[in-house]
Amino acid sequence: MKKNKDLQKLDQAYIVKSHDVHIDDEYVRWIAELKHRYRSAQVKAAVKVNTEKLLFNWQLGRDLVQKKAEERWGAGVVEQLSLDLKREFPNDNGFSTTNLWYMKKWYLFYDGENDSEKLQRLVAELQRIENQNVKKLHQLGAELTDEKLHQLGGEFGEQKLQRLVGEFPTLLSFVPWRHHVEIISKCKSIDEAIFYINKTIEQGLSRDALINCIKANLYEHQGKVINNFDNNLPAVQSKLVQEVLKENYNFSFATVSNELYDEEELEEALSKNITDMLLEMGTGFAFLGRQRQLVVGGRMRKIDLLFYHIRLRCYIVCELKAKQFEPEFAGKLNFYVNAVDELMKTEDDNPTIGLLICSNTNKTEVQWSFKGINTPIGVATYNNIRIKDVLPSQEQLEERMKLIQNKVKR
């Protein structure tokens, strides 16, 4: 009987109104569960589509190499292949000649004929990363195939990620195709490529963010900041902090008035471009303020720049010096780190980190300055500050005009 009533409803025409149903807590929880379940299905479908397309690209690149296509069918075979595939699949724009060449280059980058151990090293390294309990892929955010998929991350259960067919490493499938193109086009070694693949997966880098990381040469600079973290932090936290902080910061987005600028002018120049500064600092930094005031012993103290790092779950005290490192800088930074630990840090926060950024450093001086300091601090450098083009004054212009007129009269 009930079945017949349900079927009758399908044939009726009516408008659903909010007062037609009774909304209670159980209904609200059910709707929330359905939304979560559907988003999870979307993510899994997107990952599946991305995985299959990347596997196709990998195998096509492999075919071009192993079949020696150009030798067998002529120099224009890639262009012909592009035309044939586009004719068969007119709605897919992934078969351009350029894209097909990238597929071949992608395969050769990791499995070139002259280096048979390349792919084995890649698989071994990515398997090591895979085994680190990777359960979430946070915001792989950018183009997966031709469409934007925001927050490509979600629960994939407890089971281990399995390797795909052939020798295609699993974790390559969690990086969008255009990211791969940027990596193989700009990286000089397989180790550098692995670094950016891992960084993309861990931090959910968009393609623009990845390009900025490569442009800033993050592979060379990250993890090499002079520090005392190993002595003052647990091993896991020490490793994470060293991965987050850089050896050198590119402040090319900041402009100062002249070459004799001081710390205050440098801070102001950086603060005016807060978005660029946060991009340069890296993923996870939240800016809490400039010249943050602390009162200790009745005296006002000011921290140059104060951050909180979401992933590290700690405050980061940043002191800027528009000059070469001096040993007394470490003592002052140590004081500020202790002050933040005492006045701001909670039980849920990890120990505060001190970061001193100078125009130049001497490694021996820095390391000796660390002796006796029990707070975790690091010392980095910066470069590429822009000097403002200063226009001549009206008096200078008039003087120059007089000189020109005198030369003309002669």
C-alpha positions, 0 to 999 in steps of 0.5 A: 500500500505504502509503495503505491502511495510513493509511486503516486507522489512521483506522478503528482506536481507540487512545490516543496515548502520548508513547513512540509517537513519536520526538521529535527537534530537527527535530520540535520546530522543525516544531511551533514553525513550525506554532504560529507559522503558526497564530497568524499565520493567527488574527491575519490572520483577526481583522484581516480580520473587524475590517476588514470589520465596520468597513467595514460600520459606515462604509458604514451611517453613510454611508447614513444621512447620504447617504440623509437617512434621517430626513427620508425615512422618519421620525424613528424610522427608526434604531430601526426599522432596529435592530429589522429588523437584530436580527431578521435577525441575532439573534446579533450585538449590534452593531445596537443603536439606540445603535450605529447612531447612533454609526455615523452620528456616526462618518461625520459626524465625518470627512466632515460635509456642512458640511466636505467637506475633512475626510475628505481631510485624514484620508486624507492624514494616515493615508497619511503614517503608513501609509508609515512602514514599519508592519510590526507592530501591537503588541497591539491588545489589546481588543475586536475586535467582541465577543471579546477578541483578545490581541496583535493584531499580527503580520507582514503582509509587505512589501507596502504596506497598500492603501486599502479600498473607497470613501473609508474610510482603511486605518488606521482598520481597525486600531483596534477599533470601541469605540476609535473610539466613544471617540475621536469621543465625546471628541475635539474635532477631527479632528487630535486624533482622528488623534493618538489613532488613531496612538497606539492603533496604535503602542502597542497601547492597550487601550480603558481605556488609550486612555480614560486618555490622552484623560482626561489630555489627552495630545494637548495635553500630549505633545510640549510638554515644555520640553527641549534634545533637539534639540541633544543627540540625533539627530533621530529619537531627539529626536522619539521622546523628545518624543512619550513625555514629557508637559508635565504629569503628573496625580498625582491618585492620590497623597495627601500629609499636608498642603500643606507636603509635601516631595519625599520624601513626594511620592516615597513617595506616588507609589511606593505607587501604582506601577501608577497612576504607570506608567500616567500616565508612559505606555506603555514605562516600566519602574520600576527604583527609588526613591532609587537609590544611586550612589557618586561620588567617595566620596559617596553620591548618590540618584536620586529615580526611575529608569526604563528605557524599552523603546521608547526603549531608554534610562534615564530619570532622574526628579527630583521637586521639590515647588516651582517650578523653580530654575536649580540643579535643571538642574545637579543633574539633568545630574550624575545623567544623566552618572553613569547614562551612566558607571555603568549605560549599555551600548553597546546603550543610547541616551543617558540622558534626564533628566526634572525634574518641578516644581510650576511652571516659567518657560519662560525660566528653564528655557531659560537653564538649559539653556545649556552643558548637553550632556545631554538633559533636559526639565522638566515640571510636575505637578498634582492631588496630593490632601491627606489629610483629617486627623481632629481629635485626641481633645483637639480633639473634647473641646474641641468637645463642651464648646463645644456643651454650653455653647451648649445650656445657654445 
